[in-house]
């Protein structure tokens, strides 16, 4: 065992690994490494020593010699010849991917024929390091020859199949460089003959296309081919696949520790965290930054962070030696078709987390099909990543910096501004069209020819493109395009009622108030102040601030003779009086709101104020009178919807709020079958109308009624509600559900317009 201890220590020190680093890389306990190096383990396990040899990158005679030092361990079947490069010593954070790759390779090699696994990912993500380490890890399981060839897929002239065959045949013939068959056809025939008669492992690194790879895949059984590429190579059949992504913050921090030392990292944890963020978890960028710090002990991590914080110089600082982040991106960029290059660089002008083909079509001035093809080309080249949502794409932050450089260098400002203006105009137009689908008044026809087939499609688009249209509204506000801002706020009015937290609604409606003031539109200012007040109540929980907005809306609407906005101001001020315990004053304000909205012809407002009066009657202990108000409101709303188009479902949530209140009024009278039926009808209405906020309230209301009625289904509904609220990040309503609700009836003016 002393010989094993000495050899293990010698190889570890040659690899410049600490005992801790070797243990982590090999997947064994640090104590095991220490005990082996001190000869405290009499009969070490074969697998343990093999994993240590793999972690040290040992092959051939050094590997066999290490294994022979262990009593009872025969050397594993070794490779006759190998052209594999050495492993990267500071391999950190890819153990899960390494395990997945090795397991996938093992599974495929147990099947008939040969096996191929493609490892893809963006430039600098660590594909080669992972593939080489996996190849060394599989050394004991795949006898024969281990071949490696860099296909130089990102060069302007990638390695041809004939050039690759020359390298592979040299390895297969034991390193002898004698004459090869003269023609490409004869060389390919010899390669197929040699790979058909012996097993082995083939690493095709940095592949460009399927056409480059196919002729090089071995034909005989017992072969495993590991192919790394920035492209997905989706045309290769019967292939396992693994896509690498960036390192998470904890893992990236460990990599920096390995390079610069734990002491420097622990001395500057905040600076290290920012360094990881600026490098966006990209292993290549992290290694470059780490190597700069390691070679300059006098530098603090914070000093480097200060220098690379500026995007305009970030890529310049990430280029020491032959490890250049910009160069890696440039190689991929230069091989793209022009439309894909234009798409990549113009995406830098849209500071969103993800992108759709519709927005990119406007950015490029092409149809959606051409934009989608360009995005797919970028995704295949690993310059974009598929987002969690279907048909959307992500742009890596360092690639965004690179794209911005190319945009500045290759396109005049006028072209850039025109492209951005097209996107902004399209987004704001779509917001206005989508908003018409969400207006609950059945007498208002939604816009035709917008691509929205109904309210669900409109809601889905608004949710998916929320970062884009919110950016467009801010852009319009900054450019002084006041009518665009007001129109967008109007279009988003009812969407905000369904989704309370998707953006900063107080900011949006505040921008609309400012735009209305700047354009001198008193009626628009009154409307937007009412919307801002609603947002301050529902989003910020600041009813006092909200009341100020509604009182100013009341003043403006009165001066302008605007009965509609005057009625809405009265309606919202009803809630202020109710919260103060002034039920008589609340009833008076609500009755005036009903008169004003009725005279203004606002059907939606009339129905909402009608059922709010029912809330007040319930609070005053008059549930039977409340039922009368609610039934009349439901009859009026249904009468208005007699001619409603079958596809117009935006009115269903308002029906849901009436049913929700009917359920509470029936519960007050302990009419449990009617209360349960009304709450179930409310849930169906909200689901049909695509209103998640209302659906949550219906679930809470149904659970409460079931529990009060002694029905055991209430607990199940409540548990489902808790799960859904927590999944949506709605902790406030999750807490309400866990507390089984507050059984006291209350005024629900905050839940609706």
N, C-alpha and C positions, 0 to 999 in steps of 0.2 A: 504493500500500500504506500510505502514511502516514495516509490518511483511514480505512482499515480499522483501523489501530492505534489512532487517536484514538477512534473510535467504540466499539471493543471495550473500551478502557480506561474510557471514560465510562460505558458500560452496566454494566460489572463493578463500578465504584465505587458507582454508583447502587443496585445490588443488594446492596451491602455484602458482597461476596465477595472473598476472597483469590484469588490466582492458583491456589493449590493447591486451594482449594474449588471454583473454577470448573472446573478440569481434572477433578477427581474426579466432579463432577456430570455433566459432559459426556461423560465416559468417554474423555478424551484425555490425553496426557502433559503434565505441567506445563511441560516444555521447549517444547512446541508453543504454549501460551498465551504464554509469555515471548517467543518468537521472533515471534509475530504482533504483539504489542504493541510490539515494537522494530523492526518492518518488516524482519525478516531472512528472511522467506519470500516469494519472488517470486511464486509461483503456488500459493497454498494450495488444498487440495482443497475442492470444493464441500461434500462430506459433513461435513468438519471444521467449516466455518463454520456449517452448518446445525445441527450438534449443539451448538455454542456458543450459537447463537441460541435453541435449545430450552432449554438450561440456564439462560439468562438470562430465559426467559419472554417473549421478544419475539414480537409478532404485528403484523399490519397494516403500516403505513408504517415504523415503526422497524425491523422485520425486513427489509422490502424494501430499505430504505436501506442497512442493513449488508451485505446480499448484493450490492447494485449496486456497492459499492466494490471488489469483487474482479473483476479482469479475466477475462472469459470466463465469468462466472457470471451467468446470467440469474436473475431472481427466481423462486422456486418459485411454483406456483399458490397464490395467497393466498386467505384467506377474505374474502368480500364483507362480511360482518358477523360479529362475535363478541361473545358475552356471557360468555366464560370469565373466571373470576377469575385473578389472578396466581398464579404458582407460589410455593411456600414456599422462601425462599432457602437455609435450612440443611437441605436434603433429604439425609439420610444413611442409608445402609444398606438401601435398597430397590432397588438397581440390578438385582439378580437378578429381583425381582418385576416391576420396570418392564420389563426386557427380555422377560420371559415374557408380560406383558400386551400389549406392543406386538407381539410375534411372533404371539400368538394373534389379535389384532385384524387384523393383516395377512393371516393365513391365512383368516380368516372373510370379509374384504372381497373376497378373490379368488373367493369362491363366489357363485353366483347369489343374487339377492335382497339384503336388508339383513342386517347383522350386529349381534349383541348380546353383550356380555360383562358378567357380573355379578361385582362385586368385593365380597366379604363379610368380616366380621370383627367382633370385639367392640368396644365403645365405646372410642374413643381410640387405636385401633391404627394410624391413619393412612390410612384409605381415601380420604378426599377429597384429601389431598395427592398420593397416588399417581395417582388418576384424573385430576386436573387436569394433573399433569406429563405423564402419558401423552398426554392430549389435545394439549398443546402440542408434544410430540415428534412427533405424527402430522400436524402442521400442513402440512408440505410434501407430504403424500401424499393428503390428503383436501380437495379444493377445495370451494368453495361457502360454506355458512354453518356457524358453530360456535355451538351453542346450549347454554346451561347453565341449569338450574333446580334450586333446592333444594326438594325435596318435603317437607321438614320432617316426615319420617316418625316422629320420636320425640316430636313435640308431641302434646298431648292432642287437638288438631284438626289432623291433617296436611293439607297442601295438597290441595284437591280437583282432579280432572282438569280441571275448567273453569277454576280459578284458574291451574293450570299452563299450560293452553292460552293464556291471556291473555298470559303472559310469553313463551311460545314464538312466538306469532304476532307479537308486537312485534319480536322479533329477526328473524324471517323476513321481515318487511316493512321491514327496514333501520332499525329503531329508531323508526319513526314510531308515534305513539300515537293515531292517528285512531280513529274509531268501529269497533268490531268487530261481527260479526253478533250479534244479541241473544240467541239461544238456544244452549244447550250443543250441541245437535245440529248447528246451522249452523256453529258454531265448529270442531267436530270435522271436519266436511266440508271446511271451508276449509283446516284444517291438513293433512288427508290430500292435498288437491289440491296444496298448495304443496310438501309433501315428496315427492310423486310426480313432480314435474317438475324437481327439482334435487338434486344430491348434498349431503352435509354430515355434520357430526358432532354428536351429541347426548349431553350429559352429564346424566343424571338422578341427582342426588346425594341421599343420605339417604332412600332409598325405604322405604316401610313394607310394602306388600303387592304381590302380583302384579296384583291388580285396579287398584291405583293406577298401575302402570307400563304395562299392556297398551295402553290407549287412546293413550298418548303415543309408542309406538314408530312410527317412520316407515314408510310403506307402500311407498315407491319404492326402486329399486335405488341403490347408491352411498352408502348411509348406514351409519354406524357409531354404535351406541348403547353408551355406557359407563354402567353402572348400579351405584351404590354403595349398600350396605344393611347393616345389622346382621343382617338376616335372610338366609337362604340363597336365598329366592325360587325354590325348587326347582320350582314350578309353571310357570315360564317355559320354553317349548319352544325347541329349536334354539339353545341359548345356550352360549357359552363361560363358564368359571367360574374364578375365582381367589380363594382364601381367604387372608387375611393373618393372620399370627401375630406374637407378640412379637419384638422384636429380640434377637439373641444378645448376650452380654456385651461382646464386642469392638466390635460396631457401636454398641451403646448408649453405650459409653464415648466413641466418636468423636462421637456426637451431643452429649454433654455438653461435649466439647472445643470443638465448633463454637460452642456458646452461651456458655460461660464462659471459654474460652481454654485453650490447651494448657498454659500455665505453671501454672495453678492445679490442673489435673488431675495433672500430673506431680509436683507438690509433695505431693499427698495420694492416692497410688494406692490404698491400702487403703480409705480413706474413699469414694473414687469407686466402687470395686468394690461396697462395701456399699450405696451409694446406688442403683446400678443394680439390685442384688438387691431392695432394698426397693420400687423402682418396677416390679420384675418385667419389665423390658424393654418396658413399655408406652410408646409414643412420647409420648402426651399427658402422662402423669405425668412422664416425663423432661424434656419441654419446660417444664412448670410448675416443676419443681425447678430446672432450669437457669436459667430466667428469674428466679426468686427470687434465685439466687446472682449472676447477672449484674447485677441491679439493686441488689445490696447487696455491693459489693466488699470491705467489711470482714468479711463473714461467711466463715468457713472452711467447706469442704465437710463436715468432721467435725462442726462445730457443727450444721449442718442435719441431718446423719444422726442425731445424738443426739436431736434433737427428733422426727423422724419414725419413730424405731425403735419407739416405743410405738404399737401398733396402734390404740388408742382415739382418738388424735389425728391419725393419719396422713392421713386424707382431708381433715381441716380445713386442714392445711398445704398441700395440693395444690389450691388454689383461687384463686390471684390473678387479678385482672382478670376477663375473661369466659371464662377457660379453667378449667372446674371439672370435676374427675374425678368427684366424687360426683354432680354434676348429670347428667353423661352416663350414669352407671349408673342413676340414678333415672328418667330418661326411659324407658329400656327396661323397667325393673322395673314402672313404673306401668301399662304397656300389657299386661302378662301377665295371663292368667286366674288366679284365686285359687289353684288347686292348684299352678300353676307357681311363683307367688310364695312359697307356703308351702314348696315343695321347695327353692327357692334359699336362703331364709333358714335353714332347718333344716340344710342341708348344712354350714353354718358350725360346727355342733356336732360334726361328725365330721371330725377332723383327719387325713384320709387323702389320698393323692395322686389317687385316682380312685374312682368309684362305679359300682355295678351297680343295675339296676332292682329286684332282690330286696331289697337293703338299703334302698333308698329307699322301697319299699313298706311296710316296717316303720316307717320314719321317719315316713311320712304316715298310717299306719293304713289303707291301701287295698290293693287287689289289685295284682299285678305289672303287669297291662295298663295300669291307670290310672297307675302310677308311670312306666312306660316312656313313655307319652304325655306326661307332664309333663316328663320329661328331654328328649324330642325337641323339645318346645316351647322349652325353654331353649336347646337346641343350635341350633335354627333362629334364635333371637334372638341368637345369638353370646354368650350368657351362660354357656354351657358349651361345651367343645370335645370332639370325639370323641377317645378315647384310642387308643393304638396297638392295644391288644387290642380285639376286637369287643365291642359292647354294653356298653362302659364309657365313662365321661365324666370330664372334667377340669374343675376349678374354678380360675380364675385367682386368684392370691393377693390382689390388690387387690379383686377381686370378693368374695373370702371376707371381707375386712374390712368391705366394704359389707353383705354378707349378715348378718354378726354384728351390725352396727348395727340392721338391720331386725328381726332376731330379738329383740333386747333391747327394742326399741321397741314391737313388735306382739304379742308372745306372753308370757303370764305364765310365771314360772319352773316352775310345776307342769306345764304343758303341755310345756315343753321337756324336763323331766326324764323325763316319761312316755314321750316319743318316743324319747329316747336309751336308756331302759331296754328298750323293745321291741326296738331294734336289737341291743343287747348280748345279750339273752336268745335272740334268733333265731340270732345268730352262734354262740354257745356250744352251742346245741342242734344246729346243723348240723355243728359240729366233732365233736361226739360221734358223730353219725350217720355222718359221712364216715370217722371213725377205725375204725368197725366194718367198713367195707368193706376197709380196709387190713390188718386183722388176718390174718396168714397161716394161722392155725389153721382148717382147713376145717370143723371141727365147730361153729364159732361163726357163726351166721347174721347177716348184716348187717341193719340196720334197714330195715323196709319203709315205703313211703309218704313217703320223704324227697325224692324227685325225682332220686335218684342211680340210674342204670341199671346201674352197675357200678363197678369199681375205677378205671377211667380217668376217669369222670365225677367221682368223689369227689376224685381227685388234682387234676383240672383246677379244681374249685371251690376246694379248699384253696389252690392256687397263685394263683388269680385274686383271692381274698378275703384273702390273707395279711395285708395291712395292717389290714383290718377286724378279723379275729379276734384278731390280736396286740394291737390296741387294746382289744378286749373283755376279754381275759385280764388286761391291766394294770388296766383299770377294775374288774374283779371283785376283783383283789388289793387295790387301793386302798380298796375299799368293805368289805373284810373278808369277802367271799363265798368262804370257804375251799373249800367243796365244789365250787363252780363252777371254781375254779382247778385243783384236783386232777383233776376230770373232764376238763377241757380238756387237761391234760398227758397223761393216759391216752389220750385220743382222738388226740393228735398223736404218740404214741410211735413208731409205725411210719412215719409220714410223715417224721419227722426223719431216719430211717435212709435215706430215698431222696433227700432234699434237705437237704444239710448246712449250707447257708449262706443260706437264704431269710430267716431271722430270727436273733436272738441266742438260740440254744437254751440256752446255759448260764444266761442270765438267766431264761428261761421255766421251766426245771426247778428253778432256784434259788427262784423264786416258789412253785413247787409244794412244795418242801421246807419253806419257811416256813409255807405254808398247812397242811401236814400237822402240823407242830409245834404251830401255834396251835389246831388242832382236836383234838390229842391222839391222832392216828391213827398208831400206831407202824408198822403194816404199810404204810400209804401213804407214810410217811416213808422207809422202807427202799426201796420201789419207786422213789420220786423221787430218792433219793440215787444209786441205781444208774444212773438215766437221766442225772443231772447228771454223774456220773463219765464215762459214755460221751461226753457233749458236751465235757467238758474234754479228753478224749483226742483226739476226732475234729475238733473245731472249734478248740480253743485249743492243741492239741498240748502239753498239760501232764499227762503220765501220772502224775507224782508226786502232783499235786493230786487226780487221778482216783482213785488208789489209796486216798487218805484217805477219800474218799466211799464207796468200795466196802467198806472195812474197817468204817466206821460202819454201813453197811447190813447187813453180816454180823453185827455185834453186836446191832443192833435186831431183825433177823429171828430170831436165835438166842433172844433173850429172849422174843419173842412166839410162838415155835414156828412160825414162818412158813417152811415148807420151800421154797416157790417163790422168794421173794426171797433166801433163803439160797443156793439153787442159783445164782441169777443173780449174786450177789456172788462166789461161788466161781468162776464162769465168767470174770467180768471180772478177778479177781485172778490167773487163769491167765496172762493177758497180762503182768502185772507180773513174774511169775517167769520167763516166757519171755524178756522183754527183758533180764533180769539174767543170762541164759545158763543158768538152772537148769531144764533140760529135764525132769529127774526130778521136781522140785517142780511144774513146770507140768502134767505128766501126772497127778500125784497130785491137784492142785487140780481139774483138768478131770474126772477120774474121780469125785470127790466131787460136783461140780456135776451130773454125769450122774445119779448116784444120787438126789440131792435132787429134781431136776426130774422124774425118772421117777416117784418116789413121790408128788410133788405133782400128777401128771397133766398136766404142762405139755408137751404134744406138741412145740410149736415149740422150746422150750428143749432138750428131749431130742435133737432132730435136730441142732440147732446145736452142742451139746456133742459129739455123736457125730462130726461131721465135723471139729471142732476137734481131737479126739484123733487123727484121721487126719493133720492138719497136723503134729502133734508127731511122729508116726511117720515122716513124710516127712523132717522136720528131723533125725531120728536116723538117717537113711540106710536106712529100711525102706519103700520105695515099694510093694512088693507087699502088705505088711501094711496100708498106708494105703488101697490099692485095696479090700481086703476090708472095712475100716471104712466106706468111702464107698458101696460097693455095698449094704451092709446098711442104711445110712442112707437111701439112695434107695429101697430096697424098702419100708422101714418108712413112709416119707413117702407113697409111692404107695398103699400099702395103706390109709392113713388117708384118702386122697382118692378112694376107690372111689365113695363116695356124694356126692362134691363136686358142687354145682350147676354147670351149664355156664357160668353168668355170673360165678361167683366165681373171679377170677383172682389174688387177693392172695397165694395160696400159690405162684404160679409163680416169684417172685424167689428164694424159699428153694430151690426146685428148681434154679434157676440157679446158686446158690452151690455146690450139690453137684456139678453138672456142671462148674463152673469148677475145682473142686478135683480132680475126676476127670481133667480135661485136664492139670493140672500133674503128677499122679501118673503118668499115661501118658507124659508128656514125660520124666519122670525115668528111665523105663525105655526111652526112645527108641522108643516105640510111636507113631509119628507119625500114622498114619491115625486111630487111636483118640483121640489127643490133640486133633487138629484137629476131629474130629466132636464131641467133648465140649465144646470151646470154642464151636463153632457152636451147639450145643444150649443152652449157657448164654446166648448172645446172644439166641436166640429166646425163652427163658424170661423174661429181663429185659424185653425189648420187649413181650411179651404182658402182663406184670404191671405195666407202667408204672413201671419203676424206672430212672431215668436214671443214678444212681450205679453200680448194677450193670452197666448197659449199657456205661458207660465202662470198668469193670474188665474186662468180657468182651472189649471191643475191644483193650485192651492185652494181655490174655492170649492172644488169638488171634493177634495180630501177633507176639508173642514166639515162640509155638510154630511159626508158619509160617516165621519167620526161622531158627530153630534147625533146622528140617527142610529148609532150603535152598529154600523155596518163595518165589518172587518176589512173590506176592500180599501177603506180610507188609508190605512197604514201602507198598503202596497203602492197606492197612488202617490203618497207622500214620499216614500223611498225613491220612487222613480223621479219625482220632481227634484229631490236633493241631488241625485246623480246628474240630471240634465243641467241644473243650475251650476253645479260645480264644474261640469265640462265646459260651460260657456263663461266661466269666471265670474258668475253673478253670486258673489258671496252673501250679499245682503238678503236676497230672496232664499238662498240656501239656508241661512240662519232662521228666516221666518218659517221655512218648512220644518226645520228641526225642532222648532219651538211649538209646532202644531198650530201655528197662527194665533192671532189675537181674536177671540170670538166676538168682540164688540163690533157692531156695524159702524161703518164710517163713510164719509164722503169721498168719492173716488174721482174728483175733478182732476187730480194730478195724473190719472191714468190715460186720459184722452184729451183731445182738443175740445 
